[in-house]
Amino acid sequence: MERQGHVLGLLTYAVANHQLEIVTIDALRRGRGVGTALVDAAVRQARTLGCNRVRLTTTNDNLDAVRFYQRRGFKLTALRPDAVREARKLKPEIPTVGDFGIPITDELDLERWVAPRQ
């Protein structure tokens, strides 16, 4: 996302099986609507591509992300206990403790259904 030549944020996604997966989202200025605008753009892109949902995965310590996405219509759809511990076997640089001193152990999936284009 760019405004007047300044990058304000970036969202990356992948598309498969009629769903758009948000892979990364980075709003350079928090609390200014950048993240919301990026998610809204992803939902519009999903609709354009004929996807029926937008999904993402986060970790159990990322309470800000869980709150952010739920306020934008996403619902928790899965909990994978100890999934991060398994991922650390491939990526040992994943920290063991995250936000608020919470041990990072689990993955959470969130999804938002996308209405078809009219």
Disulfide bonds with the S-S distance in Angstrom:
none
